[in-house]
Amino acid sequence: MKKKKFLSEIQQELEMQRRLWSSEISRLTEGVTINNNERSSKPTLIIGKSPGEVLFKAFFDVREYEEGEVLVNIDRILNKVVVTAVKRIGDLTKTLVQKVNLPKYADPINMSKNINYNGILEVTIPILYHFPNQKWINNDTNYYMKKINKQKKKEYYALEITVNLESYWQASKVDIEIIDDKTLLITAFTENGDKVLKRRYILPKKSDMDRISAEINDECHITVYVPFIIV
């Protein structure tokens, strides 16, 4: 009888200890399985430092890891920033995996990263091109970055801007002007010259102004090609 009572008291003590340590054990073993530990980061930002210079910033909480335990990579297939960290605690392994989607036209070659004193990792990636605060852009303009491989020595990209002139403006009456080596101004006139369409684009810093060209797709569309070098 005394033996059963003794075993019962031991079992109760062990259960009490298990409950007291359960939260600590959960914290230490968090992230042991990578597939169950993919967490989103803090909100991302797109910052316009100056015309033609736009940065994408992503923030990750890595305060539980040393700087040498944190790795930052770019998944070029999925177009994501991938942050991984591994910490060994005795026989346990604590693993962190965080992923963030990259915006269009991001330049991961010039990525930079920094961990501040609060343990927040800041990843900064320049954006090759960005239309800031132009709400009309999706209405009459299509644009995308196209990789050109015509040159053997240097690989370059071209920004293609296609403007829909509709039926009011004639493609043959379009002026293309570069202002201050950074702004592309497209001006279109009607046949009588009484209506004017103006579209202004801030170009990437690496634009090759001497090789900007344009072509008329049809009477309602004109495409401007802005090449620039990716070092």
Backbone as a ProteinNet text record, in pm:
[ID]
protein_1_A
[PRIMARY]
MKKKKFLSEIQQELEMQRRLWSSEISRLTEGVTINNNERSSKPTLIIGKSPGEVLFKAFFDVREYEEGEVLVNIDRILNKVVVTAVKRIGDLTKTLVQKVNLPKYADPINMSKNINYNGILEVTIPILYHFPNQKWINNDTNYYMKKINKQKKKEYYALEITVNLESYWQASKVDIEIIDDKTLLITAFTENGDKVLKRRYILPKKSDMDRISAEINDECHITVYVPFIIV
[TERTIARY]
83	0	86.7	190.4	280	354.3	387.5	458.5	373.3	244.1	153.9	140.8	132.1	119.4	244.9	359	486	495.8	460	464.5	367.1	252	152.8	205.6	273.9	330.4	441.7	522.8	628.2	568.2	461.5	396.3	337.9	277.2	220.9	330	443.9	555.9	611.9	625.5	677	581.3	451.5	353.3	358.4	378.1	389.5	513.9	626	749	732.7	662.1	640.6	563.9	462.4	382.2	464.3	546.4	627.3	728.9	780.6	885.5	831.5	702	648	668.1	646.4	662.9	807.9	900.6	1042.6	1088.5	1039.4	1075	1023	901.3	844.9	929	976.5	1058	1189.8	1252.6	1382.4	1372.8	1262	1248.5	1175.1	1139.8	1068.6	1156	1096.7	1168.4	1260.1	1250.8	1337.3	1306.8	1178.6	1139	1122.4	1202.4	1202.8	1067.8	1003.7	879	768.1	778.8	676	713.8	823.5	873.8	896.7	822.4	835.7	743.9	804.4	726.7	746.4	646.9	658.7	735.4	795.4	874.4	786.7	850.1	780.1	741.7	654.5	614.3	733.5	720.3	825.3	795.1	895.7	881.2	944.2	887.8	951.8	975.3	1101.5	1139.7	1200.4	1149.2	1207.1	1303.5	1432.8	1532.3	1541.1	1538.7	1544.8	1492.8	1458.7	1410.8	1506.9	1454.7	1537.4	1611.6	1597.7	1665.5	1563.3	1518.4	1415	1468.4	1439.8	1491.7	1377.6	1396.1	1305	1370.8	1296.5	1350.3	1260.2	1323.5	1251.5	1317.3	1235.7	1285.6	1254.1	1352.5	1339.3	1386	1310.2	1344.4	1438.9	1567	1666.4	1737.2	1668.5	1732.4	1780.3	1725.3	1766.2	1887.7	1946.2	2058	2176.9	2295.9	2416.3	2427.6	2501.9	2513	2569.9	2664.8	2725.2	2633.7	2520.5	2426.3	2317.5	2316.8	2211.2	2262.9	2189.4	2224.6	2110.6	2146.1	2047.8	2077.2	1977.3	1992.6	1874.5	1893.6	1788.2	1747.1	1619.7	1565.3	1521.4	1602.5	1575.6	1460.2	1431.4	1319.9	1186.5	1176	1052.7	1053.6	1168.4	1183.3	1152.4	1227.2	1205.7	1339.2	1333.2	1443.9	1423.9	1526.3	1515.7	1618.7	1570.7	1657.6	1651.1	1767.1	1774.5	1873.3	1846.1	1935.9	1928.3	2042.4	2049	2126.2	2067.1	2133.4	2127.8	2241.5	2246.7	2247.4	2152.1	2140.8	2149.6	2269.6	2288.1	2261.5	2167.7	2130.8	2018.8	1970.5	1860.4	1912.9	1837.9	1870.8	1752.5	1774.4	1669.2	1691.1	1591.9	1605.8	1499	1539.9	1448.2	1453	1335	1324.7	1218.9	1257.2	1162.8	1180.2	1067.1	1071	984	1031.3	956.6	964.2	851.2	849.4	923.3	1000.6	1067.7	973.5	983.7	902.4	958.1	882.3	929.5	1056.8	1143.8	1263.8	1362.5	1358.6	1456.5	1594.1	1697.9	1836.5	1910.3	1895.8	1956	2107.8	2169.4	2315.8	2371	2298.3	2343.6	2272.2	2233.8	2168.3	2265.8	2214.9	2293.3	2209.7	2277.2	2205.2	2276.2	2196.2	2251.6	2161.9	2222.9	2148.9	2172	2065.1	2081.1	2092.9	2107.3	2132.1	2011.2	1892.8	1773.2	1755.6	1848.2	1838.4	1745.3	1720.5	1636	1724.9	1709.3	1784.9	1712.9	1786.1	1731.2	1800	1721.8	1772.4	1726.5	1823.4	1793.5	1833.7	1740.9	1764.7	1717.6	1803.8	1760.5	1657.1	1567	1470.4	1515.4	1528.8	1582.3	1491.7	1361.9	1270.7	1142.5	1083.6	964.2	890.1	758.5	677	617.3	672.6	622	499.9	394.5	277.6	218.3	207.4	144	26	-91.5	-209.1	-258.5	-229.8	-279.3	-200.3	-92	4.1	-57.5	-154.6	-213.8	-324.8	-363.1	-473.6	-431.3	-321.3	-285.6	-140.9	-69.8	71.8	104.1	175.6	229.3	380.6	444	589	643.6	759	823.9	971.5	1048.7	1191.1	1217.4	1290.1	1319.4	1469.6	1512.5	1654.8	1697.7	1800.6	1849.8	1986.3	2006.1	2132.2	2199.3	2178.3	2234	2383.9	2429.5	2571.5	2645.9	2762.3	2841.2	2922.5	2971.6	3060.6	2984.3	2873	2799.2	2651.7	2596.9	2455.5	2380.9	2275.6	2203.6	2053	1982.4	1838.1	1780.2	1657.3	1589.5	1452.1	1419.8	1287	1199.9	1090.5	1000.7	875.5	848.4	731	639.8	521.6	425.5	308	286.1	178.7	63.7	-56.3	-177	-228.7	-222.3	-263.7	-412.4	-480.1	-622.4	-649.2	-758.4	-791.5	-772.9	-726.5	-716.3	-582.4	-476	-343.1	-284.6	-205.1	-144	-1.5	31.8	166.1	272.1	234.6	331	355.9	274.2	290.4	327	432.7	479.4	621.6	644.8	780.1	831.5	957.8	1022.8	1142.9	1144.9	1247.1	1306.6	1437.1	1506.1	1539.1	1496.8	1517.4	1612.9	1719.2	1815.7	1876.9	1884.8	1947.5	1882.3	1756.2	1691.7	1541.2	1482.9	1338	1304.1	1217.9	1169	1032	1017.6	891.2	837.4	717.4	651.3	533.7	533.7	428.2	363.5	231.1	157.3	54.6	32.8	-59.8	-166.9	-281.9	-384.2	-347.4	-422.6	-392.9	-402.6	-497.1	-512.3	-423.3	-360.7	-273	-344.8	-475.2	-551.4	-552.6	-511.3	-504.9	-364.7	-320.1	-183.8	-187.7	-116.4	-98.4	46	67.1	203.1	218.3	325.5	357.6	503.2	527.1	661.6	707.9	829.4	884.5	1023	1044.8	1178	1257	1370.7	1446.2	1548.5	1587.8	1691.9	1823	1903.7	2031.2	2125.1	2114.4	2206.7	2155.8	2057	2003.7	2108.2	2107.6	2197	2118.2	2131	2052	2079.2	2199.9	2235.9	2171.3	2121	2064.6	1913.6	1849.1	1703.5	1641.8	1546.2	1482.8	1332.6	1260.1	1114.5	1066.4	951.5	891.2	739.6	676.5	530.6	477.9	398.7	342.7	224.2	140.7	28.3	-9.9	-118.6	-155.8	-195.4	-214.5	-260.8	-157.4	-44	53.5	194.2	270.7	412.1	492.7	604.1	688.8	824.6	868.9	1000.3	1088.8	1211.8	1307.1	1417.6	1434.9	1537.2	1636.4	1749.4	1847	1934.5	1981.6	2079.4	2160.1	2279.3	2375.7	2356.7	2359.1	2360.4	2502.6	2570.3	2710.3	2716
-119.6	0	124.9	122.5	236.8	255.7	141.2	148.3	215.6	182	242.7	393.3	431.4	572.2	649	586.1	648.4	670.6	568.8	579.6	686.3	693.6	793.5	934.7	954.2	1085.5	1122.1	1024.2	1047.7	1087.5	1016.8	1044.8	1186.5	1225.5	1359.7	1465.3	1439.2	1533.4	1548.4	1436.7	1441.5	1517.7	1496.8	1567.3	1717.3	1754.9	1896.7	1958.3	1884.9	1933.8	1946.1	1847.5	1852.1	1977.6	2010.9	2129.6	2257.4	2260.9	2380.3	2403.1	2294.5	2304.9	2298.5	2275.3	2256.3	2378.6	2498.2	2619.5	2640.1	2610.6	2626.9	2525.3	2401.9	2298.9	2337.2	2390.5	2432.2	2541.5	2635.6	2745.1	2693.8	2600.5	2549.1	2461.5	2390.5	2298.2	2360.1	2486.7	2553.5	2552.6	2509.2	2515.7	2399.3	2291.8	2176.7	2118.5	2116.4	2069.1	2188.1	2194.7	2311.8	2334.3	2226.6	2241.9	2302.6	2286.6	2340.8	2476.4	2533.2	2655.5	2766.8	2764.3	2871.5	2985.3	3096.5	3206.8	3331.1	3412.7	3536	3640	3734.5	3837.7	3956.9	4061.2	4185.4	4250.5	4352.7	4416	4468.3	4461.7	4510.5	4653.5	4720.6	4859.3	4879.5	4970.3	5019.7	5168.5	5207.8	5344.1	5414.4	5532	5613.6	5714.2	5685.4	5776.5	5904.7	5888.9	6004.1	5957.2	6049.3	6007.2	5910.2	5795.2	5696.6	5604.1	5623.5	5537.6	5488.2	5365.2	5306.8	5178.9	5160.4	5046.4	4963.2	4830.8	4737.7	4691.8	4698.7	4659	4553.3	4448	4342.7	4325.6	4296.8	4289.6	4151.7	4096.5	3963.4	3966.6	3900.5	3892.6	3774.3	3802.8	3696.2	3715.4	3774	3810.2	3687.9	3570.6	3451.1	3382.5	3445.3	3383.2	3478.7	3420	3499.1	3537.7	3644.8	3693	3585.6	3508.1	3404.1	3286	3279.4	3169	3202	3326.1	3373	3381.1	3321.5	3324.2	3385.8	3466.7	3529.6	3486.9	3429.7	3385.4	3434.1	3431.5	3467.5	3342	3307.7	3198.4	3258.5	3241.8	3304.9	3238.1	3113.9	3045.6	3096.5	3107.9	3156.4	3307	3371.9	3516.6	3559.4	3500.8	3528.3	3553.3	3632.5	3642	3531	3448.9	3338	3357.5	3367.6	3382.2	3252.8	3193.9	3072	3093.8	3029	3037.1	2906	2861.1	2734.4	2756	2714.1	2721.4	2584.3	2537.7	2408.7	2430.9	2367.8	2377	2236	2195.8	2058.1	1961.8	1870.9	1773.4	1824.6	1945.9	2001.5	2098.2	2110.4	2206	2297.1	2426	2525.5	2589.4	2580.9	2628	2731.7	2836.6	2942.6	2951.5	2959	2982	3088.3	3196.2	3302.8	3338.8	3362	3395.3	3517	3598.9	3717.8	3728.6	3759.5	3776.6	3903.4	3894.5	4012.2	4085.3	4217.9	4292.4	4276.2	4323.2	4319.4	4403.2	4356.8	4432.2	4453	4366.4	4377.5	4336.7	4397.1	4372.3	4301.8	4168.6	4097.8	4098	4128.9	4132.2	4236.9	4346.5	4456.4	4455.3	4337.3	4323.4	4356.3	4418.7	4442.9	4400.2	4369.7	4324	4373.8	4391.1	4441	4397.8	4356.7	4321.1	4429.9	4494.9	4603.3	4549.3	4638.3	4597.1	4528.7	4543.3	4476.4	4336.8	4295.2	4163.1	4155.7	4270.7	4273.8	4279.7	4181.8	4177.1	4260.7	4354.3	4438.3	4402.8	4356	4322.2	4431.4	4490.7	4600.6	4559.4	4575.2	4538	4651.9	4704.9	4810.7	4757.8	4844.8	4812.9	4884.6	4807.7	4863.6	4970.3	4951.6	5052.6	5054.1	5171.7	5188.6	5313.4	5302.6	5419.5	5474.9	5580.7	5630.7	5721.1	5688.8	5776.8	5815.9	5720	5748.3	5653	5698	5612.5	5571.8	5651.8	5622.9	5514.1	5470	5385.4	5255.5	5200.3	5074.2	5092.4	5213.9	5238.7	5240.8	5310.4	5323.7	5289.1	5234	5204.5	5063.8	4988.8	4860.2	4869.9	4810.2	4817.4	4690.8	4649.5	4533.6	4534.6	4456.7	4446.4	4324.7	4346.1	4237.4	4218.3	4093.9	4064.2	4054.2	4128	4130.3	4061.9	3974.2	3901.8	3922.6	4035.4	4060.3	4088.1	4147.4	4178	4058.6	4029.4	3915.4	3950.9	4073.7	4110.4	4145.4	4217.1	4263	4227	4177.4	4145.5	4265.8	4305.4	4421.9	4397.2	4480.2	4472.9	4597.1	4584.2	4700.5	4713.1	4832.7	4862.2	4896.6	4825.1	4850.5	4919.4	5037.2	5115	5128.8	5069.7	5076.8	5164.2	5269.9	5365.4	5346.1	5334.8	5322.5	5462.3	5497.8	5631.2	5638	5524.8	5514	5576.7	5646.8	5704.3	5856	5912.5	6057.8	6109	6031.1	6078	5987.1	6040.3	5964.9	5925.9	5801.1	5753.6	5827.4	5872.1	5944.4	6085.7	6132.5	6266.8	6259.2	6184.4	6165.1	6216.2	6296.7	6344.6	6271.4	6226.5	6160.5	6244.7	6283.6	6377.3	6327.6	6344.8	6312.6	6442.7	6454.4	6576.5	6546.4	6626.4	6617.4	6477	6404.5	6271.2	6172.7	6195.3	6101.7	6087.7	6174.8	6173	6156.7	6060.3	6038.8	6104.4	6193.2	6263.1	6223.7	6164.5	6126.2	6220.6	6291.3	6387.4	6348.7	6337.2	6300.3	6408.1	6429	6532.7	6469.6	6535.5	6493.6	6547.4	6506.2	6550.4	6701.3	6761.6	6907.4	6978.8	6903	6963.4	7029.4	7003.5	7072	6994.5	6869	6791.3	6734.8	6729.5	6682.7	6575.6	6466.6	6362.2	6366.2	6375.5	6377.4	6268.1	6192.4	6089.7	6105.8	6104.4	6129.6	6007.9	5962.1	5844.4	5876.8	5843	5857.2	5731	5746.3	5633.1	5583.3	5456.7	5403.6	5478.8	5482.2	5554.6	5496.6	5366	5300.8	5301.5	5383.2	5388.3	5439.3	5377	5420.6	5517.3	5646.3	5747.6	5752.3	5715.5	5723.7	5613.5	5510.4	5398.1	5383.4	5485.2	5481.3	5487.6	5400.2	5395.3	5377	5392.9	5378.3	5321.7	5257.3	5204.9	5214.8	5228.5	5235	5094.2	5043.5	4909.6	4910	5007.6	5031.6	5177.6	5218.6	5359.8	5400.8	5302	5334.3	5305.3	5245.4	5208.7	5246	5297.8	5324.6	5266.9	5203.2	5140.3	5207.2	5242.4	5303	5200.8	5182.3	5087.7	5166	5137.3	5204.9	5099.7	5081.7	4981.6	5036	4946.5	4985.3	4863.5	4889.9	4785.4	4736.7	4604.3	4544.3	4496.5	4560.5	4525.4	4398.4
0	0	0	87.1	93	-39.1	-105.6	-232.3	-338.3	-346	-443.4	-417.7	-287.1	-252.8	-291.9	-269.3	-304.2	-456.3	-533.7	-679.7	-730.9	-664.7	-703.1	-679.1	-564.9	-534	-633	-670.6	-769.1	-904.1	-943.6	-1070.8	-1071.9	-960.8	-951.3	-957.8	-892	-892.7	-1034.4	-1104.2	-1241.6	-1333.9	-1314.2	-1395.8	-1369.7	-1243.4	-1208.6	-1273.7	-1267.8	-1329.5	-1482.3	-1540.2	-1685.5	-1726.4	-1648.5	-1679.5	-1664	-1557.7	-1534.2	-1646.5	-1701.4	-1803.7	-1945.9	-1960.9	-2096.4	-2185.3	-2126.5	-2207.3	-2247.9	-2155.8	-2184.8	-2289.1	-2277.2	-2375.3	-2513.3	-2518	-2646.6	-2710.1	-2625.7	-2679.7	-2733.9	-2660.3	-2702.6	-2826.2	-2839.8	-2953.2	-3070.5	-3058.8	-3168.4	-3294.2	-3405.7	-3531.6	-3559	-3482.1	-3508.3	-3645.5	-3683.4	-3815.5	-3908	-4013.1	-4101.1	-4165.1	-4213.1	-4287.1	-4202.7	-4071.7	-3983.7	-3926.1	-3973	-3911.7	-4013.9	-4120.5	-4217.6	-4175.8	-4136.7	-4082.3	-4167.3	-4172.7	-4249.4	-4170	-4240.2	-4174	-4140.6	-4090	-4063.8	-4196.8	-4194.8	-4320.4	-4400.2	-4531.9	-4620.3	-4664	-4716.2	-4757.8	-4894.5	-4971.5	-5092.6	-5071.8	-5072	-5036	-5156.3	-5189.2	-5295	-5235.2	-5242.6	-5185.2	-5266.6	-5397.6	-5487.6	-5622.4	-5714.3	-5846.2	-5912.3	-5952	-6018	-5924.1	-5791.4	-5694.2	-5592.6	-5611.5	-5527.4	-5463.9	-5335.9	-5261.3	-5204.5	-5204.5	-5139.7	-5009.9	-4899.6	-4769.5	-4705.9	-4654.8	-4582	-4446.1	-4344.4	-4207	-4147	-4074.4	-4016.6	-3870.9	-3784.7	-3641.8	-3621	-3598.2	-3576.3	-3442.5	-3346.6	-3218.6	-3139.8	-3169.2	-3096.1	-3159.1	-3261.2	-3331.6	-3336.9	-3342.3	-3361.8	-3509.5	-3535.6	-3673.7	-3766.5	-3718	-3801	-3826.9	-3756.8	-3775.4	-3876.6	-3927.1	-4016.6	-4159.8	-4251.9	-4393.4	-4473.2	-4573.8	-4661.8	-4805.3	-4872	-5010.1	-5094.2	-5225.5	-5319.4	-5396.2	-5388.1	-5467.8	-5601.2	-5703.4	-5832.8	-5906.8	-5873.9	-5939.2	-5885.7	-5752.7	-5690.3	-5670	-5696.1	-5680.1	-5535.9	-5442.6	-5300.9	-5230	-5123.4	-5029	-4925.6	-4902.9	-4808.9	-4698	-4575.4	-4458.6	-4378.3	-4351.7	-4271.1	-4156.2	-4045.5	-3929.6	-3853.6	-3803.1	-3729.7	-3600.2	-3488.6	-3357.5	-3292.6	-3244	-3175.7	-3024.3	-2955.6	-2810.3	-2755.1	-2717.4	-2672.1	-2786	-2763.1	-2865.8	-2956	-2927.6	-3005.9	-3111.4	-3219.6	-3325.4	-3348.4	-3332.1	-3353.6	-3490.4	-3577.1	-3714.5	-3747.6	-3814.2	-3858.4	-4010.7	-4073	-4217.4	-4241.4	-4308.1	-4341.9	-4488.8	-4556.9	-4698.8	-4727.4	-4821.5	-4862.5	-5014.2	-5076.2	-5221.3	-5261.4	-5367.9	-5423.1	-5517.4	-5524.9	-5621.6	-5762.1	-5859.8	-5997.9	-6012.4	-6096.3	-6136.4	-6022	-5920.8	-5812.9	-5864.6	-5806.3	-5848.3	-5733.7	-5720.9	-5606.4	-5606.9	-5721.3	-5727.2	-5630.8	-5615.7	-5529	-5393.6	-5346.8	-5216.3	-5103.1	-4998.2	-4877.2	-4756.8	-4645.1	-4525.5	-4400.5	-4295.8	-4170	-4054.6	-3943.1	-3822.4	-3718.3	-3672.9	-3576.6	-3434.3	-3337.2	-3199	-3136.3	-3198.4	-3148.2	-3206.7	-3292.8	-3352.9	-3471.5	-3535.7	-3654.7	-3778	-3865	-3989.9	-4095.3	-4154.6	-4260.9	-4392.5	-4488.2	-4620.8	-4718.7	-4788.9	-4881.4	-5022.3	-5116.7	-5256.8	-5345.8	-5431.9	-5524.1	-5623.2	-5663.7	-5767.4	-5894.9	-6001.1	-6125	-6184.3	-6170.3	-6225.2	-6144.7	-6132.2	-6050.3	-6098.2	-6116.2	-6150.5	-6021.4	-5965.6	-5837.8	-5854.6	-5779.8	-5769	-5904.3	-5995.6	-6124.5	-6138.7	-6094.4	-6088.1	-6226.3	-6325.2	-6459.4	-6528.9	-6468	-6538.1	-6589.4	-6516.1	-6557.7	-6660.3	-6685	-6776.2	-6922.1	-6952.4	-7093.7	-7122.8	-7023.9	-7042.7	-6993.2	-7074.4	-7032.5	-7031.2	-6929.3	-6923.6	-6859.2	-6901.5	-6840.4	-6877.1	-6801.6	-6825.4	-6912.8	-7020	-7113	-7123.3	-7112.4	-7119.6	-7266	-7301.9	-7439.1	-7443.7	-7538.6	-7549.3	-7685.2	-7745.5	-7877.4	-7872.6	-7763.7	-7752.1	-7692	-7745.1	-7697.6	-7573.5	-7567	-7457.7	-7331	-7344.5	-7227.2	-7241.1	-7133.6	-7131	-7075.4	-7140.3	-7091.4	-7095.8	-7021.8	-7017.7	-7084.6	-7130.3	-7186.8	-7123.3	-7082.3	-7032.6	-7152.2	-7170.3	-7282.6	-7230.2	-7282.3	-7241.8	-7362.9	-7354.5	-7464.4	-7422.7	-7496.4	-7465.3	-7563	-7508.3	-7589.5	-7623.3	-7749.6	-7792.6	-7823.8	-7822.7	-7855.8	-7992.7	-8006.8	-8138.4	-8141.5	-8028.7	-8022.2	-8075.5	-8054.4	-8092	-8198.8	-8282.2	-8390.9	-8353.5	-8377.9	-8345	-8426.4	-8543.6	-8627.9	-8578.9	-8484.4	-8429.2	-8281.1	-8250.8	-8113.6	-8101.4	-7999.7	-7969	-7846	-7851.7	-7738.5	-7697.9	-7571.5	-7524.7	-7392.5	-7376.5	-7251.4	-7180.2	-7054.7	-6976.6	-6861.1	-6852.1	-6741.2	-6727.6	-6836.8	-6838.4	-6741.9	-6706.5	-6614.7	-6636.5	-6714.7	-6733.6	-6881.1	-6909.5	-7045.9	-7058.2	-7153.7	-7176.6	-7313.9	-7315.2	-7439.2	-7460.5	-7572.5	-7603.6	-7735.6	-7735.1	-7855.8	-7888.3	-8017.7	-8064.3	-8152.4	-8156.8	-8251.6	-8389.1	-8487.1	-8624.3	-8637.7	-8565.2	-8569.8	-8469.1	-8380.1	-8281.9	-8167.1	-8151.4	-8046.7	-7915.1	-7916	-7792.9	-7776.6	-7651.5	-7624.9	-7515.2	-7540.1	-7439.5	-7392.9	-7262.5	-7208.5	-7104.2	-7118.5	-7020.8	-6980.2	-6849	-6796.6	-6716.1	-6744.3	-6677.7	-6622.1	-6495.2	-6436	-6469.2	-6535.4	-6586	-6483.8	-6494.2	-6406.2	-6424.6	-6319.6	-6326.4	-6431.1	-6457.1	-6549.7	-6693.6	-6721.9	-6858.6	-6956.9	-7073	-7180.7	-7268.6	-7239.9	-7309	-7459.3	-7498.7	-7640.2	-7723	-7658.4	-7734.4	-7717.1	-7660.8	-7649.7	-7788.9	-7815.3	-7946.7	-7930.9	-8040.9	-8037.3	-8168.9	-8163.1	-8284.6	-8275	-8390	-8396.4	-8419.6	-8324.2	-8337.7	-8433	-8418.3	-8509.4	-8490.1	-8543.4	-8532.3	-8391.7	-8301.9	-8166.1	-8057.9	-8094.1	-7992.3	-8037.6	-7942.5	-7967	-7851.7	-7883.5	-7781.7	-7779.4	-7657.4	-7638.1	-7567.3	-7617.9	-7559.4	-7488.4	-7359.1	-7279.3	-7229.8	-7297.5	-7252.2	-7139.8	-7056.2	-6955.7	-6914.3	-6866.8	-6835.8	-6692.6	-6674.5	-6541.3	-6516.3	-6424.3	-6397.2	-6313.3
[MASK]
+++++++++++++++++++++++++++++++++++++++++++++++++++++++++++++++++++++++++++++++++++++++++++++++++++++++++++++++++++++++++++++++++++++++++++++++++++++++++++++++++++++++++++++++++++++++++++++++++++++++++++++++++++++++++++++++++++++++

